[in-house]
Amino acid sequence: MVTRLLLAAVAIGAAVVSSARAAEPFVGRWAVKPEVCAARGGDSAATSALVATNTSLWWFDGYCRIGKMYKARAVYVQAHCFGKGDVPVMLDAHGDRMRVTWNRARAEELRRCK
């Protein structure tokens, strides 16, 4: 009986922990225009989709692992980009729109890809 109660408690605890790990609002595929959503590669924000996970960012500038992250109204990330070093990134996602500032460049307005 005690073993069953213990197993039930562990199962409930695991369910609570997994639901607490919900994806960040910026996670997904984003692009300036819907036509760019299916694109692979690209050499600018206008021609490349931004693919964001909880741990990485992939955009025209290359693949980056998310290092430090600070959350306020927006999410501020120190991205460790292969071949480029550390890049500051601001991700301000609200619903199907996200404002992105990449390496202190002009902010880009992106829409979530469907």
Long-range contacts (C-beta under 8 A, 24 or more apart in sequence): 23-54, 24-52, 24-54, 24-75, 24-93, 25-75, 25-93, 25-94, 26-52, 26-75, 26-91, 26-93, 26-98, 27-52, 27-53, 27-54, 28-52, 28-112, 28-113, 29-112, 29-113, 30-98, 30-100, 30-110, 30-111, 30-112, 30-113, 31-110, 31-111, 31-113, 32-108, 32-109, 32-110, 32-111, 33-111, 34-111, 34-113, 34-114, 37-113, 37-114, 38-113, 45-100, 45-102, 45-108, 45-110, 49-113, 50-100, 50-110, 52-91, 57-89, 59-102, 61-87, 61-102, 61-103, 64-89, 74-99
